[in-house]
Amino acid sequence: MALKLYNTLTRILEEFVPLRETVGIYTCGLTVQGHPHIGHMRSFMSRDVLVRWLEYLGHAVNVFENFTDIDDKIIEKQKEYNIDWRRIADDNITKYLWACDRLNIRRATFYPRATQHIEEIIALVEKLVEKGYAYEKQGDVYFRVRRFKNYGRLSRKSIDELIVGARIDPSERKDDPLDFALWKKSKPGEPCWLSPWGKGRPGWHIECSAMSMLHLGTTFDIHTGGEDLVFPHHENEIAQSVAATGDAFARYWLHTGWVTLTGEKMSKSTGHFYLIEDLLKDYAPNIIRLYLIRTHYRSQIDFSTDRLDETRSAYLRIQTFIHGFKELPVVAKPLYLEEFTEAMNDDLNTSRALAVIFNLINKGYEDKDPDPAIASSVKFYLAILGFTDDLPKEPFDELMTIFKDVRCKLEESNRKDLFDTAAASFFRRFDTVRSLDDIFPSLVHTLLAMRNQLRKDKDYALADFIRQALGARKIQVLDKDAAVSDYRLEVT
């Protein structure tokens, strides 16, 4: 079965046939007036899965993802915080790329910014004016929507339908309520660039057309983004691009469903969202990835931390199964490869692909002596889907050894309750562990908390046992007072 993708433009599953040797993908990126929330990240996670699968199938891929770094919302933030708009944009871009790296979302080939492409944007607007698709009014330039015959094809909106809700803002000077801005005259004190129509800045929609066509050509393979961008943003992109060049624009349009909160779309403008940086404090990147791809990318997800906690348990089942094997062989052909491939070729159906993974794990748990090839196959599929090796084997073994020694000693002395209480707190945070450097601080402070309680209870023999267990691993315990202990690593 060849890869088939659901094309929003045609509303059907279409076999993917690339235009050129290298697949060209353009993703509508963030308007960077604020830090990204989990709704934003789902769209980029979907694109990441698409790219990984295309590469698995043998395609070379070029990905361009823009940043809208000048916009009304960014200018509003500048006024609100009294911070230059460029600093606001840079800060939010940095935070977004940090989140991508944590979630193992591969970086794009290039991240064009609107402010880096003013020359191309002005040239595109000029071409539209020359062709009669755009007009200038007192420093503003608008696109003539009625002039473009196929307007509404992507969103399935008719001109008559649009007229009902159309209006002209008092600040606008356009001829028709349906027309949209290509270039905006700047107000005093606002960022601006010189143009044939005076000082101003680009409209939102024209930026993506100029940047995508510069880097990928007038016609390219795939355009991705959130489903909220279908109208008006992507509809307007098509209209102005095709009007300017006469060529087809993007051939396949892929749109990711919203992440909702209590049934409403997450939105920076309403404050109705969960920042990804906050979620990453409590949940490992692999858990968030699993949460986001358990649902097919075109379906909406209603977000809740309860569902994230359920996903944590599901991921722990995967993690525990894989770590049950000391060594994993390299398999020539992963088990259930046909089923996994069929799922992914069916419009990137990650729900079915994950079902294949869990079926393998269930089979492994049912077998008294599970085949290591099962775990190898699971790891193979997880890597394709973008999961990382979240816990190296050696730190995991070291962790288990320390806890086993202390637990056995406390059980012998009827103090298992103390271990269970302290260890429970540690294991609740265990899913965020990514390296030995992450393990030791949390581990050592958990053991010191047990030791402090033992000292308080005047159970000095057990307290000394913990000190010795840590000392054997070159961790020197420092008693500040009767209730507080710290540690330092011995340097050899």
Secondary structure, DSSP 8 states (H G I E B T S, - for coil): ---EEEETTTTEEEE---SSSEEEEEE---B-SS--BHHHHHHHHHHHHHHHHHHHTT-EEEEEE-BB-SSHHHHHHHHHHT--HHHHHHHHHHHHHHHHHHTT----SB--BGGG-HHHHHHHHHHHHHTTSEEEETTEEEE-GGGSTTTTTTTT--HHHHHHH----TT---SSTT-EEEEEE--TTS--B--TTSSEEE-HHHHHHHHHHHHH-SSEEEEEEEGGGIIIIIHHHHHHHHHHHSS--EEEEEEE--EEETTEE-BTTTTB--BHHHHHHHS-HHHHHHHHHSS-TTS-EEE-HHHHHHHHHHHHHHHHHHHT-S-----SS-TTHHHHHHHHHBTS-HHHHHHHHHHHHHHHHHSSS--HHHHHHHHHHHHHTT----S-HHHHHHHHHHHHHHHHHHHHTT-HHHHHHHHHHHHHSGGG--SHHHHHHHHHHHHHHHHHHHHHTT-HHHHHHHHHHHHTTTEEEEE-SSS-EEEEE---
